[in-house]
Amino acid sequence: MAMKIRLARGGSKKRPHYAIVASDSRMPRDGRFIEKLGTYNPLLAKTDERRVILDLERAQYWLGQGAQPTDRVSRMLEAAGVVAKKERANLKKGEPGKKAKERAEERAAKAAEAEGAAAE
């Protein structure tokens, strides 16, 4: 059985509240799960200790049984010190868009012209 540690959404429209659960990967996101490991409330401030409540011992147990955490849950586990920090490479994220690159090239060309005129 392929196990996942993932988020199951609850709460009303535009007021999300998540349960951190260990479930079979074939079950739906909000469907049947084996064990509830904690909660995550994204509406609370990032510094609030109630934002992520997690039973670390049970999470370690499920990781030992071969459960794979989703990306968001693995970040929570990394912050808690349960799993080692993974190297993530999103090389395109910091890269400017096409129009921003064009504007930068135009600014560089104008600056080169101004320097050339000032040098003469």
Residue, then its C-alpha position, 0 to 999 in steps of 0.5 A: m500500500a502506497m502511503k502519503i502524508r498530506l493535507a486534507r482540506g476542511g473549512s468553508k469557502k475562502r476559509p481553509h483549514y487543513a488536517i495533516v493525515a496519513s492516507d493511502s495514496r489512492m484515496p481522494r484528497d478529502g476522503r478516507f485516511i488512516e490517521k490524523l497527524g495534526t492540523y494546519n491553519p493558513l489564516l493564522a500569522k506565520t509566527d503563531e504557534r497554532r498555525v501548524i500543530l503536528d504529532l511528530e512521533r506519529a509522523q516519524y512512525w509513518l515516515g519509517q513505514g515508508a510514507q511519502p510526504t507531499d511538498r507542503v507537508s515536507r516543508m512543515l516537517e523540515a521546519a520541525g526538524v523531523v526530516a532533513k532539508k531538501e535542495r529545491a531548485n526552481l530556477k525559473k522563479g527568480e528569472p524576469g519575464k520577457k517584457a522585463k528583459e526587453r525593458a532592461e535591454e532598452r535601459a542598458a542601451k540608453a545608458a550606453e548612449a548617454e555614456g558615449a555622449a558624455a565621453e565625447 
